[in-house]
Amino acid sequence: MDKTLCVSPWERWPAACLLVVGGTVGFLPILGFWMLPLGLILVAEDIPFLRPPLARMFAWLDRKWPAKS
């Protein structure tokens, strides 16, 4: 099974750019820092050499993030 998104790059790139920009102003009420990683994931769908660094970053964050009981 192919693990890529079933959305064309013409739809994915603007969404990714908006999410990254929205993530950089995450201190605002509606926008949040959650948007930045999501935008980077969408960018990595089209740029394969970004996948390993993002995977390492998310694995590191997963190790450092405190688990909720």
C-alpha positions in Angstrom: 0.0 0.0 0.0 1.3 3.4 -0.9 1.8 5.7 2.1 1.5 9.0 0.2 -1.4 11.3 0.6 -4.1 11.1 -2.1 -4.1 14.8 -2.7 -2.3 16.6 -5.5 0.7 18.8 -4.8 -1.3 21.8 -6.0 -3.5 21.3 -3.0 -0.9 20.1 -0.5 1.7 22.9 -0.9 -0.6 25.9 -0.2 -2.0 24.0 2.8 1.5 23.2 4.0 2.6 26.8 3.6 -0.4 28.1 5.5 0.1 25.7 8.3 3.8 26.6 8.6 3.1 30.3 8.6 0.2 29.8 11.1 2.5 27.7 13.3 5.1 30.5 13.5 2.4 32.8 15.0 1.2 30.1 17.4 0.9 32.5 20.3 -2.3 33.9 18.8 -5.6 32.5 20.1 -6.9 30.4 17.2 -3.5 29.6 15.6 -1.3 27.2 17.4 2.2 25.7 17.4 0.5 22.4 16.4 0.3 23.8 12.9 4.1 23.9 12.3 4.8 20.1 12.5 1.7 19.3 10.4 2.8 21.7 7.7 6.3 20.2 7.7 4.8 16.7 7.4 2.9 17.9 4.3 6.0 19.4 2.8 7.9 16.2 3.4 5.4 14.3 1.3 6.9 16.0 -1.8 10.5 16.3 -0.7 11.8 12.9 0.3 15.1 14.0 1.8 13.2 15.8 4.5 11.5 12.6 5.8 14.4 11.2 7.8 15.2 14.4 9.7 11.5 14.9 10.5 11.2 11.3 11.6 14.2 11.8 13.9 12.8 15.1 15.2 9.4 13.5 16.0 11.0 10.5 17.6 13.1 12.8 19.8 9.9 14.9 20.7 8.1 11.6 21.5 10.9 10.6 23.9 11.0 14.0 25.6 7.3 14.7 25.8 5.9 13.7 29.2 3.4 10.9 29.0 0.0 11.5 30.5 -1.2 8.9 33.0 
